[in-house]
Amino acid sequence: MHASRNMGQKYKLWIIFLHLLIITCSSGSRGRELVGSGTENKILEAISDENHPTLHTEHEHEHVHSHMDPSVMVFFTFKDLKVGKTMEVYFPKRDPATSPKLWPREEADSLPFSLNQLPNLLKVFSYSPSSPQAKAMEDTLRECESKPIKGEEKFCATSLESMLDFTQTILGFTHDLQVFTTSHQTKSSVTFQNYTLENIVEIPASKMVACHTMPYPYTVFYCHSQESENKIYRVGLGGENGDRVEAMVVCHMDTSQWGHSHVSFQVLKVEPGTTSVCHFFPADNLILVQKLQQHSLATM
C-alpha cells in the first residue's frame, strides 16, 4: 500500500513536471492574482529579463484604459463569459532562457525561505540590498508569509514535491490529479490585444488548487485554495492579429472577503461582494483539480 501510494505521487509529480516543460516553451506570468492587499499584480519582476512587458502600439486602441497598466487587464465578470464576447486581454510572454529554474526539493530545502533571513539570502545570490532583485525577493517572501484571508489555505512551494504535498492536503488522491494551464497555439510577440471568446468548456471541480509563479532566483509557486464558490473554464480565444490561445479562466463567485484595494475592483469599478470576478491565467500558472467529467458550455 505504501509503495503504491509513493508510486502514485511520483506519477502525478511527473504529470506536473511535463506540464511545466510545455509551459517553458510558451508564455510567462506575473505573480499572484487573487486576494490580499491589492499589491499582488504589481509584484516586481526584476529577477528575470521581462521586467517591463512591452505594449505593442500597433495593437493599442483608443478605448484602452490608457491610465492603467495593461498587465492588469485580465479581469471580467461572469456575465461577460459568453461566446462571441470580445475583450482586451493581457497575456505576458517570457524567454525560458532567462526565467528562474525549477530546483529539486533537496536543493530548495537547503536554503531558508524566510523574510528574516533575507540579508543572508542576498549574500548567497550576490544581490545588493538596494537592488531590484532584492526588492523582488522581499516582496515575494512578505507575500508568502502574509496571513490568508477567511476561508483560504495558502502555501509557497519551492519545489514540485512541496507543491504536490500541499495539493494532497487540499484535494487528496482519491481521484487522478488533473493539471490545467493556459497554452498559446501560435507564436507572437503581441502581449495585449482584443480577443474574442470562441468556445467555453467548464471544468467541474468541488475544490481546486491554484498555483501562481512568484519572482525569485528559482521557481516559487504561490499555491492556494478557497472555500468560497469558484468556477473553472477552458476558453478558446481568437486574437485580432490571428493569435490563438486556449486560456484557463477562474471565476470567483464570492468576493466579499477580498480587500477593497484589490486591483480587480479598480479595473472593473466594483466593490467587494457586489459581483463575481473572473480572470485569465497566464501560461506559467497552474490549476490542479481531481479528474472529473467536462461539460461543454459553448452556447453560453
C-alpha positions in Angstrom: 0.0 0.0 0.0 2.7 2.5 1.0 4.8 1.6 -2.1 1.7 2.0 -4.3 1.0 5.5 -2.8 4.6 6.6 -3.4 4.4 5.4 -7.0 1.2 7.3 -7.5 2.7 10.5 -6.1 5.7 10.2 -8.3 3.5 9.7 -11.3 1.5 12.8 -10.5 4.7 14.7 -10.0 5.8 13.8 -13.5 2.4 15.0 -14.9 3.0 18.4 -13.3 6.7 18.4 -14.5 5.6 17.7 -18.1 3.1 20.5 -18.0 5.9 22.8 -16.8 8.1 21.7 -19.6 5.4 22.6 -22.1 4.8 25.9 -20.4 8.5 27.0 -20.7 8.1 26.9 -24.4 5.1 29.3 -24.2 4.3 32.5 -22.4 5.0 33.8 -18.9 3.4 35.4 -16.0 3.4 37.9 -13.2 2.7 36.6 -9.7 -0.5 36.1 -7.8 -3.9 37.3 -8.9 -6.4 36.8 -6.2 -6.6 38.1 -2.6 -4.9 40.3 -0.1 -3.7 43.9 0.0 -4.1 44.7 -3.7 -0.4 44.7 -4.5 -0.3 41.2 -6.0 -0.5 42.3 -9.6 2.3 44.8 -9.1 4.9 42.4 -7.9 8.3 43.4 -9.3 9.7 41.1 -11.9 13.4 42.1 -11.5 14.6 38.5 -11.2 14.1 37.9 -15.0 14.5 40.0 -18.1 10.8 40.6 -18.6 10.6 43.4 -16.0 8.7 45.8 -18.3 6.4 44.0 -20.7 6.1 46.0 -23.9 2.7 47.3 -25.0 2.7 46.8 -28.8 1.4 50.1 -30.1 0.1 48.6 -33.3 -2.5 46.8 -31.2 -3.3 49.7 -28.9 -6.8 51.1 -29.2 -8.3 54.5 -28.4 -10.7 52.9 -25.9 -7.9 51.2 -23.9 -7.7 52.3 -20.3 -4.6 54.4 -21.1 -4.0 55.3 -17.4 -4.0 51.7 -16.3 -1.1 49.2 -16.5 -2.1 46.8 -19.3 -0.9 43.8 -17.3 -4.0 44.1 -15.0 -6.3 43.7 -18.0 -7.2 40.1 -17.2 -10.3 40.6 -15.1 -14.0 40.5 -16.1 -17.3 39.5 -14.6 -19.2 36.2 -15.0 -21.9 37.8 -17.1 -19.2 38.5 -19.8 -18.2 34.9 -20.0 -20.1 34.1 -23.3 -19.2 33.0 -26.8 -18.8 36.0 -29.1 -17.8 38.4 -26.4 -14.7 40.5 -27.3 -12.4 41.9 -24.7 -8.9 43.3 -24.3 -6.7 40.8 -22.5 -3.0 40.9 -21.5 -1.0 37.7 -21.9 2.6 38.2 -21.0 5.4 36.5 -22.9 8.7 35.2 -21.4 12.0 33.9 -22.6 12.6 30.5 -21.0 16.3 31.1 -21.2 16.1 34.0 -18.7 13.4 32.7 -16.5 14.0 31.2 -13.0 14.6 27.5 -13.0 12.9 24.7 -11.0 15.1 23.4 -8.2 14.7 19.9 -6.7 13.4 19.7 -3.2 16.8 18.9 -1.7 18.4 21.9 -3.2 15.5 24.3 -2.4 15.3 23.0 1.2 19.0 23.6 1.7 18.3 27.4 1.9 15.9 29.2 4.3 12.8 30.6 2.7 12.1 33.3 5.3 11.9 37.1 5.3 14.0 37.3 8.4 16.8 35.5 6.5 16.7 37.9 3.6 20.1 39.5 4.3 21.8 36.1 4.3 19.9 35.1 1.1 21.0 38.2 -0.7 24.6 37.2 0.1 24.0 33.7 -1.3 22.7 35.1 -4.6 25.1 38.0 -4.6 22.4 40.7 -4.8 22.9 44.2 -3.3 20.3 45.1 -0.6 19.3 48.1 -2.7 19.0 46.1 -6.0 15.7 45.4 -7.8 16.3 41.7 -7.3 16.4 42.3 -3.5 13.1 44.2 -3.6 11.5 41.4 -5.6 12.7 38.7 -3.2 11.5 40.8 -0.2 8.0 41.2 -1.8 7.7 37.5 -2.5 8.8 36.5 1.0 6.5 39.0 2.5 3.6 37.9 0.4 4.3 34.2 1.2 4.3 35.0 4.9 1.2 37.2 4.9 -2.0 36.0 6.6 -4.5 34.2 4.4 -8.0 35.7 4.1 -11.0 34.0 5.7 -11.6 30.6 4.1 -8.3 30.4 2.3 -5.4 27.9 2.7 -2.1 29.0 1.2 1.4 27.8 0.8 4.5 28.9 -1.2 6.0 25.9 -2.9 9.7 26.0 -3.6 9.7 22.6 -5.4 7.3 20.4 -7.3 7.4 17.9 -4.4 6.3 20.5 -1.9 3.6 21.7 -4.3 2.3 18.1 -4.5 2.4 17.8 -0.7 0.2 20.9 -0.3 -2.1 19.8 -3.1 -2.6 16.4 -1.4 -3.7 18.2 1.8 -6.4 20.0 -0.2 -7.6 17.5 -2.8 -6.4 14.2 -1.5 -5.6 11.4 -4.0 -8.9 9.6 -4.3 -9.1 10.6 -8.0 -6.5 11.2 -10.6 -4.9 14.6 -10.4 -5.5 16.8 -13.4 -3.4 19.9 -14.2 -4.6 22.8 -16.4 -2.6 25.7 -17.9 -3.1 28.4 -20.5 -1.5 27.4 -23.8 -0.6 29.6 -26.8 -1.4 27.9 -30.1 0.5 30.5 -32.2 3.8 32.3 -31.7 3.5 36.1 -31.4 5.3 38.9 -29.6 2.0 40.7 -29.0 1.0 40.8 -25.3 -2.1 43.0 -25.3 -4.9 42.9 -27.8 -8.6 42.2 -28.4 -9.6 38.6 -28.1 -13.0 37.0 -29.0 -14.3 34.1 -26.9 -14.9 31.3 -29.4 -15.8 28.3 -27.1 -16.1 27.7 -23.4 -15.8 24.4 -21.6 -16.5 24.1 -17.9 -14.1 22.1 -15.7 -16.3 20.9 -12.8 -14.5 20.6 -9.6 -15.6 20.8 -5.9 -12.1 22.0 -4.9 -9.1 23.4 -6.8 -5.6 24.5 -6.0 -4.3 27.5 -8.0 -0.5 28.0 -8.2 1.0 31.3 -9.4 4.6 31.9 -10.1 6.4 34.5 -7.9 9.6 36.5 -8.7 12.6 34.7 -7.0 16.0 33.4 -8.1 14.5 30.0 -8.6 10.9 29.0 -9.3 8.5 29.6 -6.5 4.7 28.9 -6.7 2.2 30.7 -4.5 -0.5 27.9 -4.2 -3.8 28.4 -2.5 -7.4 27.1 -2.2 -10.5 28.9 -1.1 -13.7 27.6 0.4 -15.9 30.0 -1.5 -17.5 29.0 -4.8 -15.2 29.0 -7.8 -15.9 28.0 -11.4 -13.2 26.8 -13.7 -13.3 27.1 -17.5 -11.1 26.4 -20.6 -11.8 29.2 -23.1 -10.8 29.3 -26.7 -9.7 32.8 -27.8 -9.1 34.3 -31.2 -6.9 37.4 -31.2 -7.4 40.2 -33.7 -4.0 39.6 -35.2 -4.7 35.8 -35.6 -3.3 34.6 -32.3 -4.9 31.5 -30.9 -5.0 30.9 -27.1 -6.5 28.1 -25.1 -6.9 30.1 -21.9 -7.8 28.9 -18.4 -10.3 31.1 -16.5 -11.4 31.0 -12.9 -14.5 32.8 -11.8 -14.8 33.7 -8.1 -18.5 33.9 -7.3 -18.0 35.4 -3.8 -15.5 38.3 -3.4 -16.9 39.6 -0.1 -13.7 38.7 1.8 -11.3 40.4 -0.7 -9.6 43.6 0.2 -11.1 46.9 -1.1 -7.8 47.8 -2.7 -7.7 44.6 -4.9 -6.8 45.6 -8.4 -9.7 43.7 -9.9 -12.1 46.1 -8.3 -10.2 49.1 -9.7 -10.3 47.5 -13.2 -14.0 46.6 -13.1 -15.0 49.6 -11.0 -17.0 47.5 -8.5 -17.0 46.9 -4.7 -16.1 43.6 -2.9 -19.0 41.2 -2.7 -21.1 43.1 -5.3 -20.2 40.9 -8.3 -18.3 37.9 -9.4 -14.7 38.3 -10.6 -13.3 36.2 -13.4 -9.7 36.3 -14.6 -7.5 34.7 -17.2 -4.5 32.7 -16.1 -1.1 33.4 -17.6 0.7 30.4 -19.2 3.0 29.5 -16.3 0.3 29.3 -13.7 -1.3 26.0 -12.8 -4.8 24.9 -11.8 -4.9 21.5 -10.1 -8.2 19.5 -9.6 -9.4 16.0 -9.2 -10.2 14.5 -12.6 -13.9 14.7 -13.4 -16.1 14.7 -16.5 -16.1 18.0 -18.5 -19.2 19.7 -19.9 -19.3 21.9 -22.9 -20.7 25.4 -22.4 -20.1 26.7 -26.0 -23.6 28.2 -26.1 -23.1 30.4 -23.1 
